[in-house]
Amino acid sequence: MSLVNSREIFKKAYAGGYAIGAFNVNNMEIVQGITEAAAELKAPVILQASAGARKYATHTYLVKLVEAAVIEHPEIPIVLHLDHGPSYEVCKDCVDGGFTSVMFDGSSKPYEENIAETKKVVEYAHARNVTVEAELGRLAGIEDAVNVDNDKAQFTDPDQVQDFVSRTGVDSLAIAIGTSHGAYKFKPGQKPQLRFDILKEVSDRLPGFPIVLHGASSVPQEYVKMVNQYGGKMPDAIGIPEEMLRKAATMAVCKINVDSDLRLAMTASIRKHFAEHPEHFDPRQYLGDGRAAIKAVVEHKINCVLGCAGKADD
């Protein structure tokens, strides 16, 4: 099996009431941990690269790592997706360079400008069988080059979604209903809330259309505790409760983005490894622990949050 775009797997996810995990990748161990988990559970998976990942690992290395995963695991559908493409030029570069799905993030732009630029990306991508995700509304938080203050975040306006989708031709839409980027999504004592009323209204207006949740890491407290126990400083790191994400997956959400949870798991396991084995200096030793932690997180997400285990055979 070669890399696929998101069109068919989203159609199946919507009909089946589950979501596909979109996991950010930066290096070999992360790619391996994610795809080993997905293959064992027979789950479709999206591997996505941000602008920061492309700068760190370079475009070519990321593409070749993901292509290697396809060779290793031909039994599962794998999508290579650009996360938060900031411009038409970057999206075009990824389409030309082997990505099978791209996101153009025009959420910071005026509405009409977002439409015009998104449509331009769609026209180029669709001519090459690449699917396109766009965003309406703005999530707070920090993820690589995406940095939005809380006072500048805004929920998606359901009154705009039909017009936006029909005029741009996008294949999926990221909406803002209360998730946020990074590991510090809520203040201490603040009760996490997602606007399921907005999600329902959007899905009512766009029946059968795939919705995406960004900033959907749960920030597992066992890894936060481990980071802090072994010399880290991550006070008050709080994420989205997993039961809320599972509910979203049973509605119209077909793609749930996870990045911070992977970073936490890898960092915590490596810190623990160094504390317990101060004599080790072979990267394969501590990066092996990091890869195992990534795999465990993805297995948990597939089984307990996404509901997509066994769906690769559908």
N, C-alpha and C positions, 0 to 999 in steps of 0.2 A: 504493500500500500504506500502511496506517496502522500505528501502533505495535502490536506483538504482545506477548503474554506468553511465558513461557519453556517452556511445556508441550511444544509440538510440536518446537521446535528441540532440546530436551534429549533427547526420544525418538529423534530422528534421530542425534544425537551419540553417544548410548549404543550404538546399533546399529552405527554406523559407526566406532567406536573413535577418536573425536576429541573435542576440547573447544571450547567457545565462549569467546572472550576477553571478559572483563568489565572494561572500562577506565573508570577514574574520570574524571569530567569536572568542570571548574570554570569554564571560559570558552569563548568562541566558537572560538578557535584550536584548543583541544584537541578540541572536538566535530568541527570540520572535519577536522583531521588524522586522527583515528580513522576517521571515516566515509568519507573519500576513499580511505584504504587498503583498508577493507573492501569498498567498492564496486568498486574496480579488481580485487580478488582474488575477487570474488563470494562473500564470506564473511558469514554471519550475525554479528551483533555485539550485545553488551550494553553500554549506556552507563549507568553507575551514579553516583549522587550520594550522598555521605556527609552527615552532619550538618554538617560543616565547609563543604562545598560549598554547601549550602542556606543557611547563614548568610552566606557570602561573596557568592554571586551572587543569592541569593533564589530561592525555589521557582519563581516565575512565569518569571523569565528562563531558568532551566535547562530548564523544560518547553518553552518556546517555541523555545529553541535546538535542542533535540532534535526538536521537531516540524518545524522548518525542515530539519533533516538528512533527515527522512523524505521531505519534498517533493523535496529535491535528489537523493535516492537511493532511489526507490521500488522498485528492483529487489532490494533486500536486506532481510531481516527485521531490524528494530531493536527491542530491548527497552529500556524505561526502568525502571531498577531502583533501589530505595532500598537503600543499603549501610549495614549496622549500625543499623537502626532501634532506638532505645533504649526505646521504649514503644509501647503500643497506640495512644495518641493520635497519635504521630508517624506510625505506619504508616497509621492511618485518614486522616490529613491527606493523605498521599501518594496513597493509593488514590482519595480524593475529588478530588485535584488533578491526575490524569492519568497517574500512574505505572502501569505494567502489571505490575510485579513489585515485591515488597517483601521485605526481610529483617528479621525480628524477632530481635534478638540478646539472648537471655535466658541466655547462657552463664555469666554471673556470678552467676546466681540459683540457689537450691536446685533440685534436679531437678524436684520436683513443681510448684514455682512456675513454672519454665521451661515445663513442659507446659501448665499452665493458661493462662498468658498467650499462649503460642504458639497454642493452640487458639482462643482468642478472636480473635486476628488472622486466623487461617485462615478462621474462619466469616464474618467481615466481608468479607475479600478475595475469597473464592470466590463469594460471592453477587454479586460485581461483576466476575467473570471475570479476577481478578488472582491471579497465582501467588505463593506464599510460600516463602521460604527460612528455615531456622532453623539454630541452631548447637548442637552438643554438644562439650564439651571447650573449652579456652581456649588461644588463641594468645598467645605472648609478643609484646612489641614495642609500638610507638606508631603510631597512625594517627588523626589528628584527636582526637576525644574518647575513643578507645579506647586505654587505656594499661594494660598488664598486665606486671608484673615477672616475670622469669624464674622465680622461686621460686613464683609463683602460677599459672603455666601448667600445663596438664595435658592428657595425651593423651585422645582420645575412648575411652570404654569400649565395645567392641563388644557387650557384654552388654546395653547399654541401647538400642541403635538401633532394634530392631524394636518394642519397647514405645513408644518415643518417637514414631516415625513413625505407628504405628497409632492411637495415642491423640490425636495432634495433627492428622493429615491433611495435613501439609506436602508440598510438591511437590519439594523438594530439601533436602539437608542438608550444611551445612559441618562438616567434621571437622578435628580437630587431629592431625596426624601428623608434626609437626616443622617446618612452615613458621612464619613469624612476620612481624609487621607491620614496616614501615619499611625503611631502607637498611642497618641494622646487625644482620643476622640471626644472625651467628656471630662469635665472637671470633677474632682473628688466630691462625692455626695450627690452629683447630678445623675438623675435617672435616665438611662439611654432610652430614646424614643425614635421610632421610625414612623413616618407619615403613610400608613397603609391606606388611608383615605385617598391620598394623592395617587398612589400606585393603582388602586382600584379604578379611579376615574380615568387615569391614563389608559389602563387596559380596556376599559369599557369603550373608550373612544378609538382605540387601536386594536380591535379584536384579532387575536392570532399573531400579533406582532411581538417580536422578542425585545424584552427590556433588560437593561444591564445595570448592575449595582457596582459602582466603584467604592473604594474606601471601606471595604467590607471585612477587614480582618477582625478577628475576635480578641486578639491579644491575650493568648492563654496565660493565665496567672502562674501556672507552674513554671513557665519559661521566664517570666518576669522575675519570679522569686529566685530562680537559678542564676540569672544574670546578676542580680543584686548580691546573692550569696557568695558568688565567686569574683567579686571586685567591681562589678558594674554599678551604674547609678541610673536607675530608671524608676524614679518615684512616680506614683499616680498614673501609670500607663493603663489605659482602659479602652476596651474595644466594644464591638457590637455583639450582644448576646446571640448565641448560635440559634436559639429557638426562633428569634426574629428573622434570621436569614433563612431558616427552613420554611417558615411561613411564606416569605417572599418567593421562594422557589416553587411553592405550590400555586402561586398566582400567575403572574406573567413574566417573572424574572427568569431568564434562560442562561444568564452568564453572571457569575459572582467573582469579583476580582479579589485575589489574596496575594499580598506582598509582605506586609509587616510581620505576619505570623511566621513566614519562612525565615526572615531575617532574625527574628527572635530565637527560633529553634536552633538555627545554625550557630549563632553567637553564644547562646547559653551552653550548648553542648561542647563547643570549643573551649570556652572559659573553664568549664568543669574538667575537661580533659587536661588542660595545662595545670590546673590546681592539683589534680590527682597524679599526674605524670610529669613532674617538672624536668625530668631527664629527657623527655622526648623532643626531638627536633625534626623528625621526618614529617613533612606535610601530609603524607598519605595516612598517617596515624590520626591526626586530629581532624583533617578534612573528611576522613572516613566516618568519624563520629557525626560530623555535620551533615553528611549525606544521609546517614541513617535517621537523624532527627527530622530532616526534610521529608523523607519517605513516611515517617510516622504521622506527621502533621497532615500530609496529603491523604493518607489512608483514612484518617479520622474525618477529614472534611468530606470525602466522597461518601463514606458510610453514614455519617451523622448529620450532615448539613445539606449537601447537594442532592443526595438521593439518586446518583447516577451510576452506582455500581451495577455491572452486568448489562449496561445499556449499549456497549460497543457492539453487541451482537444483534441489536434491533434492526 
